């Protein structure tokens, strides 16, 4: 079955094909909101480009999702090259992870066209991607919903738009669409925001980098307001909404594992997922969550990208962050469309006050080359945090 692309998806694919044909040696960026259907766009680009194409993904989950979409096009000259999926197939179209390719770069010299999903994770200064780019002449296009990365400056930390870092991988934006546009057209789920913040962020110090909150200071503030007890009572309320209509899963983001464990000790049919959760156990928990057997998943440090569960309609933010990318990715888990769904964002830690609603985030270029992210007139990138 070949999917019918929406107009903005087709426009994004057209932009990539056109710019791959240019011979100016520049790399480009496409910005597409979470839930916009990047995997379909990648599949269409791969299907139309009559050249070897190497598609990088940051992890197994996203690689498998993107490759599955490509297969729906009936394209058979494609393979996966990644130890995480236990496959090492090189074909005209090859979906890969950089770690696996890095150890065998000689085998990939013939790939001149490169597509990178979640390209904000690429370090422009050093690392495996930088070495791979330097090994041969490439034409690179990156896709992301969060086109910025945290950088240190003489005056403090700054979120820099990817085209404005020095050094940089991407020279310019060739396509973007706004979250607000997709929401207005019904392509994303409309969200209700509940700012139920109890902590006082003025009481919390920044860490040594100045780019996030100090853990000890944050923990002390959590204890001052009994955030753990507050979280438990809030989740109980969400499990029994006044409407009487049960939510389709509650995903809780915590800063510390102990918060997640305290919650699940008190809430039946709940589970914890963290960076130390064994792979098979994590897969079992998420499968039970999607089937409804598990009602609440409390997660610490995971499930911000690559977790595809469109039915999910409730997230609880029980952690403050200074990272716009992290905030966007957390809210992104609940914005994917599903029939009859109303998404709820329940914030206990001041994130909505800091960043606003995700539909108010806008990519703008007030001057040539000066790309930035703003919310309600407030500039969020390329300013000192």
WOKA-V324758 format. One record per backbone hydrogen bond with DSSP energy under -0.5 kcal/mol. NH is the residue of the N-H (numbers start at 1). CO is the residue of the C=O. E is the energy in kcal/mol with one decimal. If there is no record, write none. Layout:
nh=NH co=CO e=E
nh=NH co=CO e=E
This chain:
nh=3 co=1 e=-0.6
nh=5 co=3 e=-0.7
nh=10 co=6 e=-2.6
nh=11 co=7 e=-2.4
nh=12 co=8 e=-1.9
nh=13 co=9 e=-2.2
nh=14 co=10 e=-2.6
nh=15 co=11 e=-2.2
nh=16 co=12 e=-2.0
nh=17 co=13 e=-2.4
nh=18 co=14 e=-2.5
nh=19 co=15 e=-2.1
nh=20 co=16 e=-2.0
nh=21 co=17 e=-1.0
nh=22 co=19 e=-0.6
nh=28 co=140 e=-2.2
nh=29 co=172 e=-2.1
nh=30 co=142 e=-2.7
nh=31 co=175 e=-2.5
nh=32 co=30 e=-0.6
nh=32 co=144 e=-2.0
nh=36 co=33 e=-2.1
nh=40 co=37 e=-0.6
nh=41 co=37 e=-1.6
nh=42 co=38 e=-2.9
nh=43 co=39 e=-2.0
nh=44 co=40 e=-2.3
nh=45 co=41 e=-2.4
nh=46 co=42 e=-2.6
nh=47 co=43 e=-2.1
nh=48 co=44 e=-1.7
nh=49 co=45 e=-1.9
nh=50 co=48 e=-0.7
nh=51 co=49 e=-1.2
nh=53 co=92 e=-2.8
nh=54 co=113 e=-2.4
nh=55 co=53 e=-0.6
nh=55 co=94 e=-2.9
nh=56 co=54 e=-0.6
nh=56 co=115 e=-2.9
nh=57 co=96 e=-2.2
nh=63 co=59 e=-2.0
nh=64 co=60 e=-2.6
nh=65 co=61 e=-2.0
nh=66 co=62 e=-2.6
nh=67 co=63 e=-2.6
nh=68 co=64 e=-2.1
nh=69 co=65 e=-1.7
nh=70 co=66 e=-1.8
nh=71 co=67 e=-1.9
nh=72 co=68 e=-0.9
nh=72 co=69 e=-0.6
nh=73 co=70 e=-1.7
nh=74 co=71 e=-1.9
nh=75 co=70 e=-0.8
nh=76 co=74 e=-0.5
nh=78 co=76 e=-1.3
nh=79 co=93 e=-2.5
nh=81 co=95 e=-3.0
nh=82 co=87 e=-3.0
nh=85 co=82 e=-0.9
nh=86 co=83 e=-1.1
nh=87 co=82 e=-2.0
nh=89 co=80 e=-3.2
nh=90 co=88 e=-0.5
nh=91 co=89 e=-0.5
nh=93 co=77 e=-1.9
nh=94 co=53 e=-2.6
nh=94 co=92 e=-0.6
nh=95 co=79 e=-2.8
nh=96 co=55 e=-3.0
nh=97 co=81 e=-1.3
nh=100 co=97 e=-0.6
nh=101 co=97 e=-1.8
nh=102 co=98 e=-2.8
nh=103 co=99 e=-0.9
nh=104 co=101 e=-2.1
nh=105 co=102 e=-0.8
nh=107 co=104 e=-1.5
nh=108 co=105 e=-1.9
nh=109 co=106 e=-1.0
nh=111 co=108 e=-1.5
nh=112 co=110 e=-0.8
nh=113 co=52 e=-0.8
nh=114 co=112 e=-0.6
nh=114 co=139 e=-2.9
nh=115 co=54 e=-2.5
nh=116 co=141 e=-2.4
nh=117 co=56 e=-2.7
nh=117 co=115 e=-0.5
nh=118 co=143 e=-0.8
nh=119 co=116 e=-0.6
nh=119 co=143 e=-2.3
nh=121 co=118 e=-1.8
nh=122 co=119 e=-1.7
nh=124 co=122 e=-0.7
nh=131 co=127 e=-2.1
nh=132 co=128 e=-2.3
nh=133 co=129 e=-2.7
nh=134 co=130 e=-1.7
nh=135 co=131 e=-1.0
nh=135 co=132 e=-0.6
nh=136 co=132 e=-0.6
nh=136 co=133 e=-0.6
nh=139 co=112 e=-3.5
nh=140 co=138 e=-0.5
nh=141 co=114 e=-2.1
nh=142 co=28 e=-2.5
nh=143 co=116 e=-3.1
nh=144 co=30 e=-1.7
nh=148 co=146 e=-1.9
nh=149 co=160 e=-2.0
nh=151 co=158 e=-3.0
nh=153 co=156 e=-2.2
nh=156 co=153 e=-0.8
nh=158 co=151 e=-2.7
nh=159 co=383 e=-0.7
nh=160 co=149 e=-2.7
nh=160 co=158 e=-0.8
nh=162 co=147 e=-2.1
nh=164 co=161 e=-2.6
nh=165 co=162 e=-0.7
nh=171 co=27 e=-2.8
nh=172 co=27 e=-0.8
nh=174 co=29 e=-2.7
nh=174 co=172 e=-0.5
nh=175 co=29 e=-1.0
nh=177 co=31 e=-1.3
nh=182 co=178 e=-1.5
nh=183 co=179 e=-2.3
nh=184 co=180 e=-2.4
nh=185 co=181 e=-1.3
nh=186 co=183 e=-1.5
nh=187 co=182 e=-2.6
nh=188 co=182 e=-0.9
nh=189 co=335 e=-2.7
nh=192 co=343 e=-3.0
nh=194 co=345 e=-3.1
nh=195 co=193 e=-0.5
nh=196 co=194 e=-1.1
nh=196 co=347 e=-2.5
nh=198 co=348 e=-1.6
nh=199 co=348 e=-0.9
nh=201 co=199 e=-0.6
nh=203 co=200 e=-2.0
nh=204 co=201 e=-1.6
nh=205 co=203 e=-0.5
nh=207 co=212 e=-2.8
nh=210 co=207 e=-1.1
nh=214 co=205 e=-2.7
nh=218 co=214 e=-2.6
nh=219 co=215 e=-2.8
nh=220 co=216 e=-2.0
nh=221 co=217 e=-1.8
nh=222 co=218 e=-2.4
nh=223 co=219 e=-2.1
nh=224 co=220 e=-1.9
nh=225 co=221 e=-1.6
nh=226 co=223 e=-0.8
nh=227 co=222 e=-2.6
nh=230 co=226 e=-2.1
nh=231 co=227 e=-2.8
nh=232 co=228 e=-2.2
nh=233 co=229 e=-2.2
nh=234 co=230 e=-2.2
nh=235 co=231 e=-2.6
nh=236 co=232 e=-2.0
nh=237 co=233 e=-1.8
nh=238 co=234 e=-2.1
nh=239 co=235 e=-1.9
nh=240 co=236 e=-0.7
nh=240 co=237 e=-0.7
nh=241 co=238 e=-0.7
nh=244 co=241 e=-1.7
nh=246 co=244 e=-0.7
nh=249 co=247 e=-1.1
nh=250 co=295 e=-2.0
nh=251 co=314 e=-2.4
nh=252 co=250 e=-0.6
nh=252 co=297 e=-2.9
nh=253 co=316 e=-2.9
nh=254 co=252 e=-0.6
nh=254 co=299 e=-2.3
nh=255 co=318 e=-0.8
nh=259 co=256 e=-0.7
nh=260 co=256 e=-1.2
nh=261 co=257 e=-2.5
nh=262 co=258 e=-2.5
nh=263 co=259 e=-2.2
nh=264 co=260 e=-2.2
nh=265 co=261 e=-1.6
nh=266 co=262 e=-0.7
nh=266 co=263 e=-1.1
nh=267 co=263 e=-1.7
nh=268 co=266 e=-0.6
nh=271 co=296 e=-1.7
nh=273 co=298 e=-2.2
nh=275 co=300 e=-0.7
nh=277 co=274 e=-1.5
nh=282 co=278 e=-2.8
nh=283 co=279 e=-2.5
nh=284 co=280 e=-2.1
nh=285 co=281 e=-2.5
nh=286 co=282 e=-2.6
nh=287 co=283 e=-2.0
nh=288 co=284 e=-2.4
nh=289 co=285 e=-2.2
nh=290 co=286 e=-2.3
nh=291 co=287 e=-1.6
nh=292 co=288 e=-0.8
nh=292 co=289 e=-0.7
nh=293 co=288 e=-1.4
nh=294 co=288 e=-1.7
nh=295 co=269 e=-2.7
nh=295 co=293 e=-0.5
nh=296 co=269 e=-1.5
nh=297 co=250 e=-2.3
nh=298 co=271 e=-2.7
nh=299 co=252 e=-3.1
nh=299 co=297 e=-0.6
nh=300 co=273 e=-2.0
nh=301 co=299 e=-0.5
nh=308 co=306 e=-0.8
nh=309 co=307 e=-0.8
nh=312 co=309 e=-1.8
nh=313 co=249 e=-0.7
nh=314 co=249 e=-0.6
nh=315 co=344 e=-2.1
nh=316 co=251 e=-2.3
nh=317 co=346 e=-3.0
nh=318 co=253 e=-2.3
nh=318 co=316 e=-1.0
nh=324 co=322 e=-0.7
nh=327 co=323 e=-2.2
nh=328 co=324 e=-2.7
nh=329 co=325 e=-2.6
nh=330 co=326 e=-2.4
nh=331 co=327 e=-2.4
nh=332 co=328 e=-2.2
nh=333 co=329 e=-0.7
nh=333 co=330 e=-1.2
nh=334 co=331 e=-1.8
nh=335 co=332 e=-0.6
nh=336 co=332 e=-0.5
nh=337 co=187 e=-0.5
nh=341 co=338 e=-2.0
nh=343 co=190 e=-1.6
nh=344 co=313 e=-2.7
nh=345 co=192 e=-2.9
nh=346 co=315 e=-2.7
nh=346 co=344 e=-0.6
nh=347 co=194 e=-2.8
nh=347 co=345 e=-0.7
nh=348 co=317 e=-2.3
nh=348 co=346 e=-0.6
nh=354 co=350 e=-1.5
nh=355 co=351 e=-2.8
nh=356 co=352 e=-2.3
nh=360 co=357 e=-1.7
nh=361 co=358 e=-1.3
nh=362 co=374 e=-2.7
nh=364 co=362 e=-0.5
nh=364 co=372 e=-2.7
nh=366 co=370 e=-0.6
nh=370 co=367 e=-2.4
nh=371 co=369 e=-1.1
nh=372 co=364 e=-2.3
nh=374 co=362 e=-2.4
nh=375 co=378 e=-2.5
nh=376 co=360 e=-0.8
nh=378 co=375 e=-2.4
nh=380 co=373 e=-2.9
nh=381 co=373 e=-1.1
nh=382 co=159 e=-4.7
nh=385 co=157 e=-2.9
